[in-house]
Amino acid sequence: MNVKLSRLADAEVDEIHTWYDTHQDGLGEAFRTELNRTIELIRDHPEMFPVVFDDVRRATMKRFPYFLLYEVFPESAVVFNVMHGARDPRSWMTRDDA
């Protein structure tokens, strides 16, 4: 299954990568590696992660305190948000850019 990142999710990944790299050299790349591992799990097992509301699923990253919110469609899965684990996963619904 193909996994796509929305523009919002892609921008969030860039922001998180930059934040980690400013705090420790190479940590941003480690974040992207873990992100790609999580995306591979979604690709290989799209229904593996729990539904948190409606058809939206939450894939939690192992090493970093982030999760991916995504939805599975017949041809692909779309990651539409990458959020810090301390945030309510439903908060994306009230964002102006969601």
N, CA, C and O of each residue as an XYZ file, in Angstrom:
392
protein
N       0.850     -1.177      0.000
C       0.000      0.000      0.000
C       0.893      1.237      0.000
O       1.916      1.274      0.684
N       0.509      2.223     -0.754
C       1.211      3.492     -0.818
C       0.809      4.363      0.374
O      -0.369      4.416      0.729
N       1.779      5.045      0.995
C       1.504      5.964      2.100
C       1.930      7.364      1.661
O       3.063      7.583      1.232
N       1.002      8.296      1.779
C       1.262      9.676      1.385
C       1.184     10.567      2.615
O       0.400     10.309      3.529
N       2.001     11.619      2.636
C       1.929     12.630      3.683
C       1.238     13.855      3.115
O       1.553     14.301      2.012
N       0.293     14.397      3.873
C      -0.355     15.641      3.457
C       0.675     16.768      3.533
O       1.745     16.606      4.120
N       0.340     17.901      2.936
C       1.251     19.054      3.009
C       1.472     19.473      4.461
O       2.587     19.824      4.848
N       0.416     19.433      5.254
C       0.531     19.789      6.669
C       1.479     18.833      7.380
O       2.372     19.277      8.103
N       1.304     17.541      7.190
C       2.172     16.554      7.843
C       3.616     16.719      7.393
O       4.534     16.628      8.208
N       3.822     16.958      6.114
C       5.171     17.156      5.586
C       5.833     18.379      6.224
O       7.013     18.339      6.574
N       5.076     19.459      6.375
C       5.599     20.679      7.009
C       5.923     20.415      8.480
O       6.931     20.905      8.991
N       5.079     19.647      9.158
C       5.321     19.324     10.563
C       6.596     18.498     10.714
O       7.378     18.722     11.638
N       6.802     17.550      9.813
C       8.013     16.724      9.849
C       9.251     17.608      9.689
O      10.230     17.436     10.415
N       9.215     18.541      8.755
C      10.349     19.458      8.566
C      10.613     20.273      9.830
O      11.764     20.458     10.227
N       9.547     20.756     10.456
C       9.685     21.562     11.676
C      10.272     20.738     12.828
O      11.146     21.211     13.553
N       9.790     19.519     12.986
C      10.283     18.648     14.055
C      11.748     18.290     13.797
O      12.566     18.313     14.716
N      12.075     17.962     12.552
C      13.450     17.636     12.171
C      14.383     18.784     12.521
O      15.444     18.568     13.107
N      13.997     19.996     12.166
C      14.809     21.179     12.457
C      14.971     21.369     13.961
O      16.071     21.655     14.434
N      13.890     21.212     14.710
C      13.949     21.385     16.162
C      14.941     20.401     16.778
O      15.779     20.794     17.590
N      14.852     19.119     16.397
C      15.767     18.129     16.955
C      17.214     18.422     16.561
O      18.115     18.275     17.388
N      17.450     18.828     15.326
C      18.813     19.119     14.892
C      19.417     20.322     15.610
O      20.631     20.377     15.804
N      18.589     21.285     16.007
C      19.131     22.431     16.744
C      19.499     22.054     18.176
O      20.278     22.754     18.824
N      18.946     20.963     18.664
C      19.234     20.538     20.037
C      20.357     19.503     20.114
O      21.064     19.417     21.118
N      20.512     18.724     19.052
C      21.603     17.744     19.013
C      21.858     17.368     17.562
O      20.953     16.936     16.848
N      23.088     17.538     17.143
C      23.457     17.234     15.768
C      23.139     15.773     15.431
O      23.526     14.857     16.156
N      22.434     15.580     14.331
C      22.092     14.233     13.877
C      20.789     13.692     14.429
O      20.291     12.679     13.937
N      20.223     14.335     15.434
C      18.989     13.822     16.029
C      17.799     14.002     15.087
O      16.867     13.197     15.095
N      17.834     15.050     14.285
C      16.774     15.243     13.297
C      16.732     14.104     12.295
O      15.655     13.648     11.912
N      17.899     13.645     11.870
C      17.956     12.522     10.926
C      17.489     11.235     11.594
O      16.858     10.395     10.952
N      17.796     11.077     12.880
C      17.311      9.908     13.628
C      15.782      9.942     13.697
O      15.128      8.904     13.598
N      15.217     11.145     13.868
C      13.762     11.280     13.872
C      13.192     10.827     12.529
O      12.229     10.061     12.488
N      13.787     11.300     11.432
C      13.290     10.903     10.098
C      13.417      9.392      9.871
O      12.548      8.787      9.243
N      14.477      8.793     10.371
C      14.640      7.341     10.232
C      13.512      6.616     10.960
O      12.921      5.679     10.424
N      13.218      7.050     12.173
C      12.125      6.444     12.939
C      10.773      6.709     12.280
O       9.905      5.837     12.264
N      10.599      7.900     11.744
C       9.371      8.237     11.016
C       9.194      7.286      9.835
O       8.104      6.756      9.620
N      10.266      7.070      9.068
C      10.190      6.170      7.914
C       9.876      4.740      8.336
O       9.162      4.029      7.629
N      10.398      4.317      9.474
C      10.085      2.973      9.989
C       8.595      2.863     10.307
O       7.960      1.850     10.015
N       8.049      3.913     10.906
C       6.621      3.919     11.237
C       5.775      3.940      9.961
O       4.752      3.259      9.885
N       6.190      4.704      8.979
C       5.476      4.743      7.694
C       5.516      3.374      7.022
O       4.527      2.952      6.423
N       6.650      2.676      7.115
C       6.739      1.321      6.553
C       5.761      0.378      7.238
O       5.151     -0.465      6.581
N       5.604      0.512      8.561
C       4.623     -0.317      9.273
C       3.207     -0.024      8.781
O       2.410     -0.942      8.592
N       2.899      1.247      8.575
C       1.582      1.613      8.048
C       1.403      1.017      6.660
O       0.349      0.466      6.341
N       2.445      1.131      5.835
C       2.379      0.595      4.466
C       2.130     -0.920      4.475
O       1.285     -1.426      3.737
N       2.879     -1.625      5.320
C       2.799     -3.085      5.328
C       1.590     -3.632      6.092
O       1.083     -4.709      5.781
N       1.136     -2.876      7.094
C       0.026     -3.328      7.950
C      -0.878     -2.132      8.265
O      -0.912     -1.679      9.409
N      -1.603     -1.619      7.283
C      -2.351     -0.368      7.464
C      -3.394     -0.395      8.573
O      -3.731      0.656      9.118
N      -3.910     -1.560      8.917
C      -4.944     -1.625      9.942
C      -4.392     -2.088     11.291
O      -5.157     -2.434     12.192
N      -3.088     -2.094     11.427
C      -2.426     -2.549     12.646
C      -2.641     -1.598     13.821
O      -2.739     -2.036     14.967
N      -2.714     -0.311     13.538
C      -2.788      0.688     14.599
C      -4.235      0.991     14.957
O      -5.126      0.847     14.121
N      -4.474      1.412     16.204
C      -5.851      1.600     16.674
C      -6.556      2.798     16.041
O      -5.943      3.810     15.701
N      -7.855      2.639     15.900
C      -8.712      3.743     15.467
C      -8.944      4.617     16.701
O      -9.311      4.122     17.766
N      -8.723      5.930     16.539
C      -8.920      6.829     17.679
C     -10.228      7.595     17.574
O     -10.763      8.038     18.591
N     -10.751      7.759     16.376
C     -12.097      8.295     16.151
C     -12.429      8.154     14.674
O     -11.552      8.229     13.814
N     -13.705      7.949     14.399
C     -14.167      7.679     13.032
C     -13.240      6.660     12.371
O     -13.058      5.565     12.905
N     -12.652      6.993     11.224
C     -11.740      6.086     10.523
C     -10.284      6.489     10.689
O      -9.420      5.987      9.971
N     -10.001      7.380     11.615
C      -8.649      7.892     11.819
C      -7.892      6.976     12.782
O      -8.378      6.636     13.861
N      -6.694      6.592     12.359
C      -5.839      5.717     13.159
C      -4.635      6.486     13.682
O      -4.237      7.504     13.116
N      -4.057      5.980     14.777
C      -2.892      6.615     15.383
C      -1.751      5.613     15.448
O      -1.849      4.574     16.100
N      -0.645      5.953     14.745
C       0.569      5.138     14.778
C       1.595      5.853     15.648
O       2.060      6.939     15.304
N       1.939      5.251     16.757
C       2.884      5.857     17.691
C       4.310      5.459     17.319
O       4.601      4.295     17.044
N       5.184      6.457     17.318
C       6.599      6.197     17.042
C       7.239      5.597     18.293
O       6.817      5.900     19.409
N       8.248      4.753     18.117
C       8.894      4.077     19.248
C       9.877      4.978     19.992
O       9.786      5.109     21.212
N      10.800      5.591     19.286
C      11.888      6.309     19.943
C      11.550      7.758     20.286
O      12.108      8.325     21.225
N      10.650      8.344     19.535
C      10.313      9.754     19.715
C       8.862      9.881     20.173
O       8.028      9.045     19.823
N       8.554     10.920     20.953
C       7.207     11.047     21.518
C       6.200     11.660     20.545
O       5.520     12.632     20.873
N       6.114     11.086     19.355
C       5.206     11.590     18.334
C       4.346     10.459     17.812
O       4.694      9.283     17.917
N       3.219     10.841     17.250
C       2.366      9.861     16.580
C       1.876     10.432     15.263
O       1.829     11.645     15.061
N       1.514      9.527     14.383
C       1.009      9.891     13.067
C      -0.478      9.587     13.033
O      -0.904      8.486     13.382
N      -1.258     10.555     12.616
C      -2.693     10.336     12.412
C      -2.892     10.092     10.925
O      -2.442     10.872     10.085
N      -3.567      9.009     10.617
C      -3.735      8.653      9.207
C      -5.075      7.964      8.979
O      -5.745      7.505      9.904
N      -5.423      7.919      7.711
C      -6.649      7.238      7.312
C      -6.317      6.299      6.164
O      -5.512      6.625      5.291
N      -6.945      5.136      6.175
C      -6.721      4.129      5.139
C      -7.823      4.233      4.090
O      -9.011      4.238      4.411
N      -7.401      4.317      2.834
C      -8.305      4.345      1.692
C      -8.021      3.105      0.851
O      -7.026      2.422      1.092
N      -8.867      2.797     -0.130
C      -8.642      1.578     -0.920
C      -7.258      1.494     -1.579
O      -6.673      0.412     -1.632
N      -6.735      2.595     -2.073
C      -5.473      2.559     -2.804
C      -4.270      3.047     -2.000
O      -3.128      2.794     -2.383
N      -4.515      3.743     -0.894
C      -3.399      4.317     -0.147
C      -3.818      4.653      1.278
O      -4.995      4.597      1.636
N      -2.829      4.999      2.066
C      -3.065      5.555      3.399
C      -2.525      6.980      3.360
O      -1.487      7.239      2.751
N      -3.223      7.893      4.003
C      -2.809      9.287      4.025
C      -2.540      9.706      5.456
O      -3.425      9.659      6.311
N      -1.295     10.121      5.707
C      -0.916     10.683      6.998
C      -1.225     12.163      6.912
O      -0.646     12.874      6.090
N      -2.126     12.630      7.747
C      -2.499     14.037      7.644
C      -2.002     14.871      8.803
O      -2.164     16.092      8.803
N      -1.388     14.222      9.809
C      -0.859     14.991     10.923
C       0.214     14.193     11.650
O       0.102     12.976     11.799
N       1.254     14.889     12.102
C       2.292     14.315     12.955
C       2.271     15.168     14.216
O       2.548     16.367     14.172
N       1.941     14.539     15.339
C       1.713     15.300     16.568
C       2.549     14.774     17.719
O       2.901     13.595     17.764
N       2.859     15.663     18.645
C       3.545     15.278     19.877
C       2.584     14.449     20.727
O       1.384     14.721     20.764
N       3.110     13.454     21.397
C       2.297     12.542     22.186
C       1.515     13.171     23.318
O       0.536     12.592     23.790
N       1.930     14.354     23.765
C       1.214     15.024     24.850
C      -0.046     15.731     24.367
O      -0.864     16.163     25.179
N      -0.207     15.851     23.053
C      -1.382     16.547     22.519
C      -2.548     15.594     22.321
O      -2.359     14.405     22.065
N      -3.734     16.122     22.442
C      -4.959     15.359     22.198
C      -5.055     15.123     20.689
O      -5.040     16.086     19.922
N      -5.153     13.874     20.247
C      -5.201     13.614     18.811
C      -6.397     14.258     18.115
O      -6.389     14.411     16.894
N      -7.425     14.638     18.876
C      -8.582     15.292     18.247
C      -8.350     16.779     18.027
O      -9.156     17.434     17.365
N      -7.260     17.329     18.571
C      -7.013     18.764     18.432
C      -6.775     19.186     16.993
O      -6.950     20.360     16.668
N      -6.377     18.258     16.112
C      -6.163     18.612     14.713
C      -7.458     19.087     14.063
O      -7.417     19.837     13.088
N      -8.599     18.663     14.584
C      -9.880     19.019     13.969
C     -10.222     20.498     14.145
O     -11.036     21.034     13.394
N      -9.616     21.157     15.119
C      -9.933     22.570     15.383
C      -8.878     23.509     14.808
O      -8.987     24.724     14.971
N      -7.862     22.974     14.142
C      -6.808     23.817     13.574
C      -7.296     24.432     12.269
O      -8.012     23.796     11.495
N      -6.900     25.665     12.042
C      -7.282     26.362     10.810
C      -6.609     25.756      9.580
O      -7.153     25.839      8.479
N      -5.435     25.148      9.748
C      -4.706     24.608      8.613
C      -4.896     23.119      8.423
O      -4.214     22.518      7.594
N      -5.799     22.509      9.164
C      -6.037     21.059      9.047
C      -6.852     20.757      7.814
O      -7.154     19.594      7.543
